Every structure is written in C-alpha cells, then in structure tokens.
C-alpha cells in the first residue's frame, strides 16, 4: 500500500502498523498530494491510505485524480480523516474514495479497514457516517426505489452493512455463506439503483433502517 500523510510521525506510525501484518507491505510514502498522485501511478499499490489536508495538492483532488470518473484504472483509496467531519469528507466521497476511517481509530480497525477496501468493499466508520448523514445526506442519496422493495433478509443485510460489518462478518452474524452475502448485496444495489456499499449505508440511515 501507499501511505499519503504530511505528518511524518503519523506516517511512520502507519508504516509500523501495516508492515507488522503478515499480509501487508508499505511500498511507498508521500508527504503531499502531488507526490501521492505520482507515486500511486508509479507503484500501483493495492490500497492508497490518504489524508485529506496535505500541502500542494489536497487529498480530495488527489483522490479524484486516482479514483474519480476520469481515472482510466481507478485505485482503491481509504481516506483517514479527523473527528471533525466536514465538507471535505463529502467531497472525497464524490471524488471516488472507497472508505473512511477516523485518525484516532485503533490499529486493528485501521488494519481491518485496509483489508476491507483491498477486497473491493466500501467502508465507512460509523462516526463518519453519522456526521455525513446529519449534514450532507440530502445531496448524497441517489434516486432510488423505497427500501420496502427489499425483502426482509435484504433489509437485514443492508442494516448490517450500515453498521460497518464486512461481508465475512455479515455471513458469520447471519450464519450464511459469504457468497450468499455477496448475492444479497448485489440484489440490494440492483433493486435500489445504487452505485456501491457507501450508498447502501447512506440510504439505510436516511430511510430509517438504522438510527443516526
């Protein structure tokens, strides 16, 4: 993975945490947005861990260049932000970020977040989600069929996605196979005309399936 963070101490902490995992390796570091874009294109990491506020080019524009609509081969980007979630997070969501975690998240949560994004799943920290729903959900929510179009089990899966569970965790909670969970997720996306798991999370909160 590539670590993009302007604070050297924080960056070093990430490197130590991730390199200690048997299935992870940090292939590069970037201290500003322009360096992040250049190194990401050069190294092609499985996951880019991106700070939002960085010199020269902020993390939002860097994310847009690497994962936005104009990107020919979009990368998987995990944005790590401060607790004070604001317009920047909403803009990063639109720019193509795969997920969000808070900077004060414990190491196991950071590690699990990277693994989740690497698998191609979207990830939203519950605290980030609540802030987004409270301030920007009217603009995030896409046009979609009512959640009543979902079956009881599909609604159950949507709720667990909104609570931050991965497919594997949902499978364990519901005592079903991981492939079955993927099928339910695909059905939810199709029925409600949603783009990804992030939009499932948003809709689950906005529709009342999950309380803010």
N, C-alpha and C positions, 0 to 999 in steps of 0.2 A: 504494500500500500504506500501511498504518498501522504506525508503529513504537511499540511499547509497552515502555519500558525506563526504570527510575527513575534510572539514572546518566546525567547529561547528556552527559558525554564520550563514552560508548559510543553513546548515541542519536545524537549528532552524527556519529559515525563511520559509523553505518549510513546516515544520510541522505546523506552524501557518496558512499558506495559505490553505493547504489542509484540516486541521481539521476544518476550518471555513466553509467548504462546507457541506451542509446537506446530500449529498450522498457519502461522503468520510471519511475515517478514516485511520490515520497512525498507523499501527500495530507494527512497529519496525524501528530502525535506525541502520546504520552500518557506521563505520568510515574508514574502509579499505576493500579491495576486498575479503579477506578470510572470514571476518566477514559477508560480503554481501552474499556470497555463502551459508554459514552455516545458516544464519538467513532466507534467502529466502527458503531454503529447509525445514527448521523447520516450518516457518509460512505460507508458500504457499500463498503469497499475490496475489491479482488480477493483480497488476502492480508493477514493480520494477523501481524506478527512480534512474538511475545510472550515476554517474560521471565517466569520463574516467581515469583521472590521480589520482590514490589513492595508498597509501602505501601497502606493502606486496604482493598484487595481483592487477594489474590494472583492470579498468572497462571492458576492451576488453576481457581479459581472463575470468573474472567473468561472462560476458555476454555469452561467448562461453560455459562455463560450465552449465549455466542455460537455454540457449535458442538455443544452437548450434545443429548440426546434431546428436551428440551423446547423447543429452538430451532426456530421455525417455518421459518426460512430459514437453515440452518447456514452459517457462514462457514468459509473455509479459513484455518487457523491454523498457522503454523510456530513451534514453541517453540524458543528458543535458550537452552541451559542450560549450567551449568558442567560440568567434567570429573567432578566428584564426583556421579555419577548416583545418585539415591536414590529413596525412596518418592514424592517429588514428581513424578518423570517418569512413574512408573506411574500415578499419579492423573491426570496430564494426558492420558495415553493413553486412559484410561477416559472422560475428560471430552470427548473428541472432537477432540483435536489431529490435524492432518493429517501432521505430521512433526516431527523433532527434529534439531537440529544443536548442536554444541558452540560455546561463545563464542569459543574460540580457532581456529575454522575460518578458513582463508584466505579473503579476499574472493571469489575466483572460486567457491569452494564455497558461500558464502552466496548469491551471485547465482544459481547453478545450483539451489540449494535452493528459492529463491523461485519460480523458473520451473517447477520440478517440481510444487510444490504448486499453483501457479496453473493448471497443466494438469489438475488433478484427481487427480494421482497422490500416493500416500503416500510419505513419505521418512523413513528412519531412518539416522542416522550409524552406521557400523559400530561405533564405540566405544560409543555409546549402546546399540546393540543387544546387544552382548556383556554389558554391565552388566545390562541388563534380563533377558536370558536367565538369567544367573547367579543373579539374586536374586528375580525375580518371574514367571518363565515359567509356573510351575505354575498361577498364577492368571490369566495372560493367555491361555493356549492354550485355544481353544474345543473343544467336542466335534467330532470330525471323522473322516472315513474315513482309513485309513492312507495314507501317501504312495505306497504300492505301487499305489493306484488310478490314479495318474498314469502317462501314457505317458513314455517316455524323454525326448522333447523337452519335455514339460510339466515334468518334474523339472529339466531343464536350465534352463528359463526361471525356475523357482522359485529355483534356486540363484543365478542372476544377479540376481534381484530382491533376494535376501537379501544379496548383495554390494553393494547400493546403486545398481545401474545403472537408469537410466530406460528407458522403452520404446524411445526412439530409440537409446540405447546398446546395448540388447539386440539390436535389429534389426541394428545395424552388426556386432556381435560374431558373430551367427549367420548373417549375410548373408541376412536375410529382410525382408519389408516391415513397417513399423510397425503396419499394420492386422492383420497376421498375429500380431504380438506381442500386440496387444490381445485377439485371439481366444483365444490361449493363456492369457492372464491370466484372462479370463472363464471359461474351462473349469476352470482350477485352483480359482477361487473357488467355482464351482458344485459340482464334484466333492467338494471337501473341506468344503463348507458354511462357508466363511469370509466375513467381512464386507468385508475390504479388503486392500490390499497389506501393511499392517503385520502383519496376522495371518499372511500368507504368510511373511513374514520370520521371525516367531516360530516358526512350525511347522517351517520349514526348519532352524532351529537345533536345536529340540527333537527332531526326528526323526533328526538326524544327517546330513542332506543337506549341511549346512555345519557346520564345526567352530568352536567358540567360541574 
